[in-house]
Amino acid sequence: MQEKEIVQKALEFTKRKLGNEKTGHDFWHAYRVWRLAKFIAKKEGVVQTLEIELAAILHDIADRKTFGEEKGIEIIRNFLRTNELSNEQIEKYVK
């Protein structure tokens, strides 16, 4: 799967999961964090940004204000598995 496709799926997934969140940790917060992370990565000359982008998009799914750390990590793991990331890649994201 192409990196852009995975990022797009992560955005859609986060919108479904956090779309109605009322604590300020909603989809639009994740979207702003993602945009800022991409901007900083570009300014710093980072070429491979998939890790940065997915971390920015998915970060609040494992927050105590949303699903909680344990359940959130499992939700993220399942999302990454269904999008063909390797176990090694998945473990990087859920550390």
Summary of the structure (lengths in Angstrom):
residues: 95
radius of gyration: 12.7
end to end distance: 22.7
largest distance: 35.1
contacts: 265
relative contact order: 0.15
helix: 71%
strand: 0%
